[in-house]
């Protein structure tokens, strides 16, 4: 499986990747996210791998994630949400790294796109597949355009 292109490097082993997932048009955002969760694009570690990734999504066993795990995130709440992404013990270091993320993710709200974040993250270790622990940070954003015919996907990771 190809990985999404890296937009920017974060911390020493972190990254923000971004890609587009083409899907069939749907009548609702939930139906589009359901289609995404059932699609081959959902089944990836977001890491370079030659392993069979059909049963995984990031650090998670794919079968443990559902469309209901994606919850709305409004643009006004983006900075607070990004504030929950921490890795460094050095005061101010995470602030600088999160500042690299903000313009990329904020720009995806343009054109009346709606954002959904995976409410599961690196703290949900009970949902991990057997080597999911390698992702110390995992945050996923899905942006839905008014046409509901695909998704813009951003993933923050640290491995």
N, C-alpha and C positions, 0 to 999 in steps of 0.2 A: 504494500500500500504506500502510495506517495504521501509525504507529510505536507502540511500546509506551509507555504513560504513564510519565513521569519521576517517580521517587520522591523523589530528592534531587539537587541540583546539587553538583558537585565541581570543585575547582580553579577556573579561570576559564571553561573551555569543556568541562568534563566533566560526566558525569551517570550516574546509576544508573536504569535503567528496569526495569519489571516488568510482566509480563502472564501470562495463562493461555492455553495452547494446548490446545484440545479435540481429542482423538484417539479412535479406537476402542480398546476394551480389548484388551490383549495378554497373553500368557502369561508374558512375561519383560520385564525392563527393556530388554534389547538390542533386542527386537522393537519396543518402544514408541519407542525412540530411532531405529530404522530408519524407522519410520513418520513420525516427525517430520522426518527428513532428506529424505524423499520428499514432504512436504506443502508446500502453498503458504506456510504460516507460516514455513518455514525460509528462504524466498527474500526477504530484506529486508536493506537496509543499516543499519537501525535509525536512520536519519537522515531528516529531511523531504526527500522527493525526488519529482520527477515523472518520473523515468527508469524504464525497464523494469528491474525488479529480479529478474526470473525466473532470472537466471543468477548471482546473487550472494548471499552470506551475510556480513553485516558487511563487512569489508575483503576477503573471500576470494571467489574464483571458486567458486561452489557445488559444482561438480563435483570440486573438489579436497578437499572435506571429506566424510568418511564417518561412519557411526555408530561405527566403531572409534576415531574421534578424540575421543570423549567418554569420559572416564575417571572412576572413582569418586573422590569427595572426602569424607572423613569429617569430621564436625563438629569433632573434636579437631584437625584439620589446617587448619581454616578461617583462623585468624588468621595462620598461617605463609604460607598461599597468598596472602591479601590483602597480606601484606608484600612480595610480589613485584611489586605494582602500584606503580610509581614514576613520578613526573612532575616533581616539583619539585626544584630544586637547593638549596632552602633547608632546612637541617636541621630536622626536626620538622614541616614543612608537610605532607608526605605522611602522617605519623602522624595528624595531625588530620583529614585528608580520609578516610583509611581508617576512622577511628573512626565516621564518618557511615554507612559501608557496613555495618559489622558487625552492628548490631541487625536491619537489614532482612534480610540474607542468613541470619543465624543463625536467625531466627524461622521460616524456611522449612523447617528440619529438623523442626519439630513434627509430631506425628501419624505418626511412624515413616517420614517421607519420606527417600528416598535421594537423594543429590546426585551429579551428573555434571558435570564441567567440560570445556569444549572445550580440549584440550591444545594446540591451535594458538592463537597470540595474535599481537600486533602485531610480534613478532620474526620471524615466518614470512613475510617479505616476498615470497618466491618463490611463494607461494600467492595473492597479492593479484590482484584484478581491476584494470583499468587506472586507476581512481581510488581504490583501496583505501588508498593512502598517506595520505588525509585523516584516517583514524582512527589517532591516535598511541597510543591505548590501546584494546584490545578484549578483554574477558574475558566469557565466557558460562557461566552456571550453569543446569542443568536439574534440577528436583526432581520425583521420581516418587513418587506416593502409593501405598499398598498396593493400591488398586484398578487401577492401571496403565491409567487411561482418559484421561489427559491429563498435561500438564506445567505446572509453575510455572516461568517463565523470568525470569531476571535477567540484565541485560547492563550491564557497566561500560564506558563509552566516553568518549573524549575526541577531539573533532574541531576 
